[in-house]
Amino acid sequence: MIRDDGTLPARLHPVLVRDHQFPTAGFGRRGLDPREVRRFLIRVALELASLHQEVTRLTGENTRLKRLLRDRRSAQANRPPC
């Protein structure tokens, strides 16, 4: 989502979702059930935390595999011709 000024909002993190405060409805108006909103925010925060952990794990695995591939190519390049 792009803001009106053309910039991107800060990356969404679990703590931002968990701590988000919804404004209350004005006097005489019906609003959202705060418990349901909180339950949803916690669910979203847990999902984001899980996704962030998975991205971190996959980034590390990707780095490890790239290093392994580079080392194998280097070993093959340094091997004497048959």
C-alpha positions, 0 to 999 in steps of 0.5 A: 500500500502506497501512502498519499505522498508516494512513500511506502509505510514501515514494514509491518512487524508483529509488535506493531500489530499487537500494540495497535489501538483502534479508536473507540466509537463516539457516544451513542454509536455502536463500535467493534467488540474490543475483545474480537479486535484484540483476538484478531490482532494477536492472531495476525501478530503470531502469523507475522512472527511465524512468517518472519522466522521462516524468512530468516531461516530460508535466508540463512539456508540460501546463504549456506547453499550459495556458499556450498555451491561456490566452494564446489565450483572453486574446488572443481576449477582448481582440480588438475586436468585428467 
